[in-house]
Amino acid sequence: MAKISVKSVIWKEGKYYVAQCLNVEVSSFGETRQEALANLDEALELYFEDHKEAKITTVNRPQIVSQSLKYA
C-alpha cells in the first residue's frame, strides 16, 4: 500500500462541516470537524482505489485569500 501526504481545508457551511482535499478534487462533510475529516479520509481511500494513476497536484503553503468579484 502506497502512502501519500495531502493537504485539506475544512469550513462550516450551515450546520455541517465541509472538508476538501486540495491535491485532488475530493470532498466530504459531517456534523463535526472530526466526522467531516473521517468521511474525507474514506472518500480519498475510495478515490485512490479507483484511480491508481491519479494526478496529485502539489500544494505548498496554501493561503486563504479574500476576493471581491462583480458578476451579472
C-alpha positions as CSV (number, residue, x, y, z in Angstrom):
1,M,0.0,0.0,0.0
2,A,1.4,3.4,-1.0
3,K,1.4,6.3,1.4
4,I,0.9,9.9,0.2
5,S,0.5,13.2,2.0
6,V,-2.3,15.6,1.1
7,K,-3.5,18.9,2.3
8,S,-7.1,19.6,3.1
9,V,-9.2,22.6,4.1
10,I,-12.3,22.5,6.4
11,W,-15.0,25.0,7.0
12,K,-18.5,25.3,8.4
13,E,-21.4,25.6,6.0
14,G,-24.8,25.8,7.6
15,K,-25.0,23.0,10.2
16,Y,-22.3,20.9,8.5
17,Y,-18.5,21.0,8.2
18,V,-17.1,20.5,4.7
19,A,-13.7,19.0,4.2
20,Q,-12.0,19.3,0.8
21,C,-8.7,17.9,-0.3
22,L,-6.6,20.5,-2.1
23,N,-4.5,17.9,-4.0
24,V,-7.3,16.1,-5.8
25,E,-10.9,17.0,-6.4
26,V,-12.5,15.1,-3.5
27,S,-14.6,16.5,-0.6
28,S,-16.9,15.3,2.1
29,F,-18.9,16.6,5.0
30,G,-20.1,15.8,8.5
31,E,-21.8,17.2,11.6
32,T,-18.5,17.7,13.4
33,R,-15.0,18.6,12.2
34,Q,-13.8,15.1,13.1
35,E,-16.7,13.4,11.2
36,A,-16.0,15.5,8.1
37,L,-12.3,14.6,8.2
38,A,-13.1,10.9,8.8
39,N,-15.5,11.0,5.9
40,L,-12.9,12.7,3.7
41,D,-10.4,10.0,4.6
42,E,-12.9,7.4,3.5
43,A,-13.7,9.3,0.3
44,L,-9.9,9.6,-0.5
45,E,-9.3,5.9,0.0
46,L,-12.1,5.1,-2.4
47,Y,-10.9,7.7,-4.9
48,F,-7.3,6.3,-4.9
49,E,-8.6,2.7,-5.0
50,D,-10.3,3.6,-8.4
51,H,-7.6,6.0,-9.7
52,K,-4.3,4.1,-9.3
53,E,-2.6,6.6,-11.6
54,A,-4.2,9.7,-10.2
55,K,-2.6,13.1,-10.9
56,I,-1.8,14.6,-7.5
57,T,-1.4,18.4,-7.5
58,T,1.4,19.6,-5.2
59,V,0.1,22.2,-2.8
60,N,2.8,24.2,-0.8
61,R,1.8,26.6,1.9
62,P,-1.8,27.3,0.9
63,Q,-3.2,30.7,1.9
64,I,-6.8,31.9,2.4
65,V,-7.3,35.0,0.2
66,S,-10.5,37.1,0.1
67,Q,-11.6,38.5,-3.2
68,S,-14.4,40.7,-4.4
69,L,-16.0,39.9,-7.7
70,K,-18.7,41.5,-9.9
71,Y,-20.9,39.2,-11.9
72,A,-24.1,39.5,-13.9
